[in-house]
């Protein structure tokens, strides 16, 4: 079970994993950590500020390496984040990495790989499995699942001579929509791997808390030291979470996400998590941020009830 006394908040303010807006403006996901702080999130869950990484500069022009946008810039940020996450883990804390975009998963996964074999629970509306063999060019935030399981630009998949950072059989992908027809081919590709894939419709029919408990029971049978949670805000239904780059309908509702998190937080194997993609620039009144924070807060509070 997650110990609320050891929640270490790590601010990872990066947009490197996303392209700029069509008019050249940078995305606003890097503002999520400060928005959470300003909203009192740390006090609400009993977390403490552990580290704040410098915000990296997003190149003004598109530069691809191995069909991956900003791979050169993502690499040093990944190293820096991995060092900080590793320090938190080694100190016995539960790191909460607030991105930023989904590229922050790489730094967390690298930190884990340096310490042994770990599992990953991937809660996301999209499977994020673009890689050089299935696209002409992509962003790291759409490649993160492929990258941490070893497919993609070598600069990002073989850091420290490690990789894959997470074994396919130690990954559970949950939250994608069967209704997302434009990317059904990518979902099919992920299903052909050794990853366990659970669409949102199946999880809803079974019950989200029970789904998570069953997932963790399966992962516990593996020879892993712990489990990391990747939580993309777009897992929520678009009616509740419009403040993301790709909102999707048929997503989780507030009570469903809370139940899912409770099922995860109750398990002693969970060692840390990241929060990604929520863009405060797209949330002028803060409604989406408050709802997202409330789901997390209510789940954490259940642990101390």
KEKE-3310 file (N, C-alpha, C; in steps of 0.2 Angstrom, whole numbers, plus 5000, padded with zeros to 4 digits):
npx = (5004:5002:5012:5006:5014:5026:5026:5033:5035:5039:5043:5042:5043:5040:5038:5044:5040:5030:5023:5024:5010:5000:5001:5014:5015:5021:5016:5006:5008:5019:5016:5008:5014:5016:5003:4997:5003:4999:4986:4985:4987:4998:4997:4984:4986:4996:5009:5027:5037:5050:5059:5062:5064:5073:5065:5066:5072:5061:5064:5063:5061:5056:5065:5070:5076:5080:5066:5060:5054:5063:5072:5085:5085:5076:5083:5094:5085:5078:5089:5092:5079:5078:5089:5084:5072:5077:5084:5074:5067:5078:5078:5067:5055:5039:5039:5030:5029:5026:5022:5021:5023:5020:5032:5040:5038:5049:5061:5057:5055:5068:5075:5070:5074:5088:5088:5083:5071:5055:5037:5024:5010:4999:4989:4979:4972:4976:4987:5000:5010:5018:5031:5048:5045:5032:5028:5030:5036:5036:5030:5038:5029:5019:5025:5029:5026:5031:5044:5049:5048:5057:5056:5061:5070:5087:5094:5086:5081:5091:5099:5112:5116:5106:5090:5076:5068:5057:5050:5040:5031:5028:5020:5004:4991:4979:4963:4962:4951:4940:4932:4940:4943:4952:4964:4964:4972:4985:4982:4979:4992:4999:4992:4997:5009:5018:5012:4999:4983:4969:4954:4944:4930:4929:4935:4926:4914:4918:4921:4931:4939:4940:4946:4959:4964:4964:4973:4985:4987:4990:5002:5010:5014:5025:5043:5046:5051:5043:5030:5026:5016:5008:4999:4989:4980:4971:4964:4952:4935:4931:4921:4924:4937:4944:4955:4967:4979:4973:4958:4947:4931:4920:4927:4934:4924:4923:4921:4925:4938:4944:4941:4948:4961:4961:4961:4974:4983:4981:4989:5005:5015:5016:5026:5028:5023:5018:5011:5002:5001:4989:4985:4986:4984:4973:4963:4956:4948:4951:4944:4945:4958:4955:4946:4954:4964:4956:4951:4963:4966:4955:4957:4970:4967:4959:4967:4972:4961)
npy = (4994:5011:5023:5037:5046:5047:5053:5060:5074:5078:5090:5090:5099:5099:5101:5094:5082:5084:5092:5109:5121:5124:5137:5140:5142:5136:5121:5120:5110:5110:5118:5111:5106:5117:5122:5112:5113:5127:5125:5118:5105:5097:5099:5093:5079:5076:5077:5081:5094:5087:5089:5100:5101:5110:5119:5113:5120:5121:5117:5129:5125:5110:5096:5080:5064:5048:5047:5054:5067:5080:5071:5073:5083:5077:5067:5072:5077:5066:5059:5067:5067:5054:5052:5060:5054:5041:5045:5048:5036:5028:5034:5029:5035:5038:5042:5055:5060:5075:5079:5091:5082:5066:5061:5060:5048:5041:5044:5040:5026:5023:5025:5015:5004:5004:4999:4986:4974:4980:4982:4990:4999:5006:5019:5026:5035:5032:5021:5025:5020:5023:5021:5021:5011:5011:5023:5039:5049:5055:5061:5061:5059:5052:5040:5034:5022:5013:5016:5014:5000:4996:4999:5010:5026:5024:5032:5035:5023:5015:5020:5021:5009:5001:4993:4984:4996:4992:4976:4968:4959:4963:4973:4982:4988:4999:5007:5012:5016:5006:5012:5021:5022:5027:5023:5010:5001:5002:4998:4985:4981:4983:4973:4962:4960:4955:4962:4965:4969:4979:4985:5000:4997:4984:4984:4992:4985:4974:4981:4994:4995:4981:4976:4982:4976:4963:4964:4968:4956:4947:4953:4952:4939:4939:4940:4953:4969:4979:4991:5003:5017:5025:5039:5046:5061:5061:5049:5051:5055:5065:5075:5079:5081:5091:5098:5093:5087:5078:5075:5062:5054:5043:5040:5037:5041:5052:5045:5032:5033:5036:5025:5016:5020:5018:5004:5002:5009:5003:4992:4985:4984:4995:5008:5021:5035:5044:5059:5066:5076:5085:5101:5117:5129:5126:5125:5137:5140:5132:5120:5107:5103:5104:5093:5082:5082:5080:5067:5060:5064:5060:5046:5044:5048:5038:5029:5032:5032)
npz = (5000:4996:5005:5013:5019:5012:5000:4986:4977:4961:4950:4933:4920:4905:4887:4877:4871:4862:4847:4842:4843:4828:4824:4829:4843:4859:4867:4882:4893:4901:4911:4921:4933:4941:4942:4949:4961:4965:4966:4978:4978:4984:4997:4999:4997:5005:5001:4998:4991:4981:4970:4957:4940:4928:4916:4899:4884:4870:4853:4840:4827:4818:4821:4817:4823:4818:4814:4825:4834:4841:4848:4852:4861:4871:4876:4886:4895:4899:4906:4916:4923:4926:4936:4946:4950:4953:4965:4973:4974:4980:4992:4999:4995:4988:4972:4963:4948:4940:4924:4912:4896:4889:4887:4899:4905:4900:4907:4920:4918:4915:4927:4934:4927:4930:4942:4942:4938:4933:4933:4923:4923:4912:4910:4899:4886:4873:4864:4862:4853:4842:4831:4822:4812:4809:4806:4798:4804:4821:4837:4854:4864:4858:4856:4868:4875:4866:4866:4879:4879:4871:4857:4844:4842:4844:4852:4863:4867:4872:4883:4894:4890:4893:4891:4883:4894:4901:4902:4889:4893:4906:4906:4907:4898:4898:4896:4883:4869:4860:4851:4845:4830:4820:4825:4826:4820:4827:4840:4837:4834:4846:4853:4848:4854:4869:4879:4891:4886:4889:4885:4888:4888:4892:4904:4911:4911:4919:4931:4938:4949:4953:4941:4941:4952:4949:4938:4945:4953:4943:4938:4950:4950:4942:4941:4947:4954:4958:4953:4941:4938:4924:4921:4911:4908:4898:4899:4905:4901:4887:4889:4902:4903:4893:4892:4885:4872:4864:4866:4870:4868:4877:4888:4905:4919:4933:4946:4941:4938:4950:4957:4950:4953:4967:4967:4963:4972:4983:4982:4987:4979:4970:4966:4962:4951:4936:4930:4917:4902:4904:4900:4906:4899:4891:4899:4906:4917:4926:4929:4924:4929:4943:4944:4940:4950:4961:4959:4961:4974:4982:4980:4986:4999:5004:5008:5020:5027)
capx = (5000:5006:5012:5005:5020:5032:5024:5038:5032:5044:5040:5045:5040:5043:5034:5048:5037:5024:5025:5021:5003:5001:5003:5020:5015:5022:5010:5006:5009:5024:5013:5004:5017:5015:4996:4995:5005:4995:4979:4985:4987:5002:4994:4978:4987:5001:5015:5031:5041:5056:5063:5059:5068:5073:5061:5070:5070:5058:5067:5058:5060:5056:5071:5069:5081:5076:5059:5057:5054:5066:5075:5092:5083:5073:5088:5097:5080:5077:5094:5091:5074:5080:5093:5080:5067:5081:5086:5068:5066:5083:5077:5061:5049:5035:5039:5025:5032:5021:5024:5024:5020:5021:5039:5042:5039:5056:5065:5055:5057:5076:5077:5068:5078:5094:5087:5080:5065:5049:5031:5021:5003:4999:4983:4980:4966:4979:4992:5006:5015:5021:5039:5050:5043:5025:5026:5035:5039:5031:5032:5039:5022:5015:5029:5032:5025:5035:5051:5051:5048:5063:5056:5062:5076:5092:5096:5081:5079:5097:5103:5116:5117:5100:5084:5071:5068:5052:5049:5033:5026:5027:5016:4997:4989:4972:4960:4961:4944:4938:4929:4945:4944:4958:4971:4963:4978:4990:4979:4980:4999:5001:4989:5002:5015:5017:5008:4992:4979:4962:4950:4940:4924:4930:4936:4919:4910:4921:4922:4937:4943:4942:4950:4965:4966:4966:4979:4991:4988:4994:5009:5014:5017:5031:5048:5047:5052:5038:5026:5025:5009:5008:4993:4988:4974:4966:4960:4945:4930:4932:4917:4927:4944:4945:4962:4973:4980:4969:4953:4943:4925:4919:4932:4932:4921:4927:4921:4928:4946:4945:4940:4954:4967:4961:4964:4981:4986:4981:4994:5011:5020:5016:5032:5028:5018:5018:5005:5004:4997:4985:4987:4982:4982:4967:4959:4956:4944:4954:4939:4948:4963:4952:4943:4959:4967:4951:4952:4969:4966:4951:4961:4975:4964:4956:4973:4973:4954)
capy = (5000:5017:5027:5044:5050:5047:5055:5065:5077:5080:5094:5089:5104:5098:5100:5092:5076:5087:5097:5116:5122:5126:5144:5141:5143:5130:5119:5122:5105:5111:5122:5107:5105:5123:5123:5108:5117:5132:5122:5115:5097:5094:5099:5089:5072:5075:5076:5086:5095:5084:5092:5104:5101:5116:5118:5113:5124:5118:5120:5133:5122:5103:5092:5073:5059:5042:5049:5055:5074:5082:5066:5075:5087:5073:5063:5074:5078:5060:5057:5071:5065:5047:5053:5063:5048:5036:5047:5047:5029:5026:5037:5026:5039:5036:5048:5058:5064:5079:5082:5088:5077:5058:5059:5060:5041:5038:5045:5036:5020:5022:5025:5009:4999:5005:4996:4980:4973:4983:4982:4996:5000:5011:5021:5031:5034:5030:5016:5028:5015:5025:5020:5022:5006:5011:5030:5043:5054:5056:5064:5056:5058:5047:5035:5033:5015:5009:5017:5011:4993:4995:5000:5017:5029:5021:5038:5035:5016:5011:5024:5017:5002:4997:4993:4988:4998:4988:4970:4968:4955:4966:4979:4982:4994:5000:5014:5014:5015:5002:5017:5025:5018:5029:5020:5003:4997:5003:4994:4978:4980:4982:4967:4956:4960:4951:4966:4963:4975:4979:4991:5003:4994:4978:4986:4995:4979:4970:4985:4996:4993:4974:4975:4984:4971:4957:4965:4967:4950:4944:4955:4949:4932:4940:4942:4961:4972:4984:4993:5010:5019:5030:5041:5052:5064:5060:5043:5054:5057:5072:5080:5081:5083:5094:5101:5089:5088:5074:5072:5056:5052:5036:5039:5036:5047:5054:5039:5027:5034:5036:5017:5013:5022:5015:4998:5002:5012:4998:4987:4986:4984:5001:5012:5028:5037:5050:5063:5069:5079:5091:5108:5122:5134:5124:5125:5143:5141:5127:5115:5100:5102:5102:5086:5077:5082:5077:5060:5058:5066:5055:5039:5044:5049:5032:5025:5034:5032)
capz = (5000:4996:5011:5011:5022:5008:4993:4984:4971:4956:4944:4926:4916:4898:4881:4871:4868:4858:4843:4843:4839:4821:4824:4832:4850:4862:4871:4889:4897:4906:4917:4925:4940:4945:4943:4954:4967:4966:4968:4984:4978:4988:5004:5000:4997:5010:4998:4999:4985:4981:4965:4951:4935:4924:4910:4893:4878:4864:4847:4836:4821:4819:4820:4818:4822:4818:4814:4832:4835:4847:4851:4855:4867:4876:4879:4892:4900:4902:4910:4922:4927:4929:4941:4952:4952:4957:4971:4977:4976:4985:4999:5001:4994:4982:4967:4959:4943:4936:4918:4906:4892:4891:4887:4906:4906:4899:4913:4926:4916:4915:4934:4936:4924:4933:4949:4941:4933:4936:4929:4921:4922:4907:4909:4893:4880:4867:4866:4861:4850:4836:4831:4815:4808:4807:4805:4794:4809:4827:4843:4859:4868:4855:4856:4874:4876:4861:4868:4885:4878:4866:4850:4843:4842:4849:4857:4868:4870:4874:4887:4899:4888:4895:4886:4885:4901:4904:4897:4887:4897:4912:4905:4906:4894:4900:4895:4876:4867:4854:4847:4842:4824:4816:4827:4828:4818:4832:4845:4835:4834:4853:4855:4845:4858:4875:4884:4892:4884:4892:4883:4893:4888:4896:4911:4914:4912:4925:4937:4937:4955:4952:4935:4943:4957:4945:4934:4949:4955:4938:4938:4956:4948:4938:4945:4947:4961:4959:4947:4940:4935:4920:4921:4906:4910:4893:4900:4907:4896:4884:4892:4909:4902:4887:4892:4883:4865:4860:4870:4868:4871:4880:4893:4912:4923:4940:4951:4938:4938:4957:4959:4947:4957:4973:4966:4962:4977:4989:4981:4990:4973:4967:4969:4959:4946:4933:4928:4910:4896:4906:4898:4909:4894:4888:4905:4908:4923:4931:4930:4922:4934:4949:4944:4940:4956:4965:4958:4965:4981:4985:4980:4992:5006:5005:5011:5027:5031)
cpx = (5004:5006:5011:5010:5026:5031:5029:5036:5038:5041:5045:5042:5042:5037:5038:5045:5032:5027:5022:5014:5005:5003:5010:5021:5017:5016:5011:5007:5014:5022:5009:5007:5015:5007:4994:4997:5001:4988:4979:4985:4992:5000:4988:4980:4993:5008:5020:5035:5048:5061:5059:5065:5068:5069:5066:5067:5067:5061:5061:5056:5060:5062:5070:5076:5078:5069:5056:5059:5058:5070:5082:5090:5080:5078:5091:5092:5078:5082:5093:5085:5075:5084:5089:5075:5071:5083:5080:5066:5071:5082:5070:5055:5045:5035:5033:5028:5026:5024:5020:5020:5022:5028:5043:5043:5045:5061:5063:5057:5064:5078:5075:5072:5085:5094:5084:5074:5058:5043:5029:5014:5001:4992:4982:4974:4969:4985:4999:5012:5017:5028:5041:5048:5036:5023:5032:5039:5034:5034:5033:5033:5018:5019:5031:5032:5030:5042:5053:5051:5053:5062:5056:5069:5081:5094:5092:5079:5085:5102:5106:5117:5111:5095:5083:5070:5062:5051:5041:5028:5025:5023:5008:4995:4981:4969:4959:4954:4944:4935:4933:4947:4950:4964:4969:4969:4984:4988:4980:4988:5001:4998:4993:5008:5013:5014:5001:4988:4971:4959:4946:4933:4924:4931:4930:4915:4912:4921:4929:4942:4945:4947:4958:4968:4968:4972:4986:4992:4992:5001:5013:5017:5023:5037:5050:5048:5047:5034:5025:5019:5010:5001:4992:4981:4969:4962:4953:4941:4931:4927:4919:4934:4946:4952:4968:4973:4975:4963:4949:4937:4925:4925:4930:4929:4925:4927:4925:4936:4948:4945:4946:4961:4967:4964:4971:4985:4986:4986:5001:5017:5021:5022:5032:5024:5020:5011:5006:4999:4992:4988:4983:4980:4975:4962:4958:4953:4947:4949:4942:4954:4960:4949:4948:4962:4962:4951:4958:4969:4961:4954:4966:4972:4961:4961:4973:4966:4953)
cpy = (5006:5021:5034:5049:5051:5049:5061:5068:5080:5083:5093:5093:5104:5098:5097:5086:5078:5091:5104:5116:5124:5133:5145:5141:5136:5128:5121:5116:5106:5115:5118:5107:5111:5124:5118:5111:5122:5130:5119:5108:5094:5093:5094:5082:5071:5074:5082:5087:5092:5087:5095:5104:5107:5114:5118:5117:5120:5121:5123:5129:5114:5100:5085:5069:5052:5043:5051:5063:5075:5077:5068:5079:5082:5069:5066:5075:5072:5057:5061:5069:5058:5048:5055:5057:5043:5038:5047:5040:5026:5028:5034:5030:5036:5042:5049:5062:5068:5082:5088:5084:5070:5056:5058:5052:5038:5039:5041:5029:5018:5021:5018:5003:4999:5000:4989:4979:4975:4982:4989:4995:5006:5013:5027:5030:5032:5025:5019:5023:5017:5023:5020:5017:5006:5019:5034:5048:5055:5060:5059:5054:5053:5040:5031:5025:5011:5010:5014:5003:4991:4996:5008:5019:5026:5026:5037:5028:5012:5015:5020:5010:4998:4997:4986:4990:4994:4982:4970:4965:4958:4973:4978:4988:4994:5007:5016:5012:5011:5007:5021:5022:5021:5026:5013:4998:4997:4998:4987:4976:4979:4975:4961:4956:4955:4956:4964:4969:4974:4986:4994:5000:4988:4979:4989:4989:4975:4974:4987:4994:4985:4973:4977:4979:4965:4958:4965:4960:4946:4946:4953:4942:4933:4941:4949:4963:4977:4986:5000:5012:5025:5032:5047:5054:5063:5053:5045:5056:5064:5077:5083:5083:5085:5097:5097:5090:5084:5071:5067:5055:5045:5035:5038:5042:5047:5048:5033:5027:5034:5029:5014:5014:5019:5008:4997:5004:5007:4992:4989:4986:4990:5006:5019:5029:5043:5053:5067:5072:5085:5097:5113:5128:5132:5123:5132:5144:5136:5121:5108:5099:5100:5095:5081:5077:5079:5070:5057:5059:5061:5048:5039:5044:5042:5027:5026:5034:5027)
cpz = (5000:5002:5010:5014:5018:5001:4991:4977:4967:4950:4938:4921:4909:4893:4875:4868:4863:4853:4845:4840:4832:4820:4827:4839:4853:4866:4878:4895:4903:4912:4922:4932:4944:4947:4948:4961:4969:4968:4975:4984:4983:4995:5005:5000:5002:5007:4999:4992:4986:4976:4960:4946:4931:4918:4903:4888:4872:4858:4843:4830:4822:4817:4822:4818:4823:4818:4820:4833:4842:4851:4855:4861:4873:4879:4886:4897:4904:4907:4917:4927:4930:4935:4947:4954:4955:4964:4976:4979:4981:4992:5002:5000:4988:4977:4963:4954:4939:4930:4917:4902:4893:4890:4894:4908:4905:4904:4919:4924:4917:4922:4936:4934:4927:4940:4948:4937:4937:4931:4927:4920:4918:4906:4905:4889:4874:4869:4865:4859:4843:4836:4824:4810:4806:4806:4801:4799:4815:4832:4849:4863:4865:4854:4862:4876:4872:4864:4874:4885:4873:4859:4849:4842:4847:4854:4864:4871:4873:4879:4892:4897:4890:4890:4884:4892:4905:4899:4895:4891:4904:4912:4904:4903:4895:4899:4888:4874:4860:4849:4843:4835:4820:4819:4829:4826:4823:4838:4843:4835:4841:4855:4853:4849:4864:4880:4885:4891:4886:4890:4888:4893:4892:4903:4915:4915:4918:4931:4937:4943:4954:4946:4937:4948:4954:4941:4939:4952:4949:4938:4944:4955:4944:4943:4945:4954:4963:4952:4947:4937:4931:4919:4916:4907:4904:4894:4903:4901:4893:4887:4899:4908:4895:4886:4891:4875:4861:4864:4867:4871:4873:4885:4900:4915:4930:4944:4948:4939:4946:4960:4956:4951:4964:4973:4965:4968:4983:4988:4983:4984:4970:4970:4967:4953:4942:4931:4922:4907:4898:4904:4901:4905:4891:4894:4909:4915:4928:4932:4929:4927:4941:4949:4944:4947:4961:4965:4962:4972:4985:4985:4986:4999:5008:5009:5018:5031:5036)
residu = (UNK:UNK:UNK:UNK:UNK:UNK:UNK:UNK:UNK:UNK:UNK:UNK:UNK:UNK:UNK:UNK:UNK:UNK:UNK:UNK:UNK:UNK:UNK:UNK:UNK:UNK:UNK:UNK:UNK:UNK:UNK:UNK:UNK:UNK:UNK:UNK:UNK:UNK:UNK:UNK:UNK:UNK:UNK:UNK:UNK:UNK:UNK:UNK:UNK:UNK:UNK:UNK:UNK:UNK:UNK:UNK:UNK:UNK:UNK:UNK:UNK:UNK:UNK:UNK:UNK:UNK:UNK:UNK:UNK:UNK:UNK:UNK:UNK:UNK:UNK:UNK:UNK:UNK:UNK:UNK:UNK:UNK:UNK:UNK:UNK:UNK:UNK:UNK:UNK:UNK:UNK:UNK:UNK:UNK:UNK:UNK:UNK:UNK:UNK:UNK:UNK:UNK:UNK:UNK:UNK:UNK:UNK:UNK:UNK:UNK:UNK:UNK:UNK:UNK:UNK:UNK:UNK:UNK:UNK:UNK:UNK:UNK:UNK:UNK:UNK:UNK:UNK:UNK:UNK:UNK:UNK:UNK:UNK:UNK:UNK:UNK:UNK:UNK:UNK:UNK:UNK:UNK:UNK:UNK:UNK:UNK:UNK:UNK:UNK:UNK:UNK:UNK:UNK:UNK:UNK:UNK:UNK:UNK:UNK:UNK:UNK:UNK:UNK:UNK:UNK:UNK:UNK:UNK:UNK:UNK:UNK:UNK:UNK:UNK:UNK:UNK:UNK:UNK:UNK:UNK:UNK:UNK:UNK:UNK:UNK:UNK:UNK:UNK:UNK:UNK:UNK:UNK:UNK:UNK:UNK:UNK:UNK:UNK:UNK:UNK:UNK:UNK:UNK:UNK:UNK:UNK:UNK:UNK:UNK:UNK:UNK:UNK:UNK:UNK:UNK:UNK:UNK:UNK:UNK:UNK:UNK:UNK:UNK:UNK:UNK:UNK:UNK:UNK:UNK:UNK:UNK:UNK:UNK:UNK:UNK:UNK:UNK:UNK:UNK:UNK:UNK:UNK:UNK:UNK:UNK:UNK:UNK:UNK:UNK:UNK:UNK:UNK:UNK:UNK:UNK:UNK:UNK:UNK:UNK:UNK:UNK:UNK:UNK:UNK:UNK:UNK:UNK:UNK:UNK:UNK:UNK:UNK:UNK:UNK:UNK:UNK:UNK:UNK:UNK:UNK:UNK:UNK:UNK:UNK:UNK:UNK:UNK:UNK:UNK:UNK:UNK:UNK:UNK:UNK:UNK:UNK:UNK:UNK:UNK:UNK:UNK:UNK:UNK:UNK:UNK)
# end
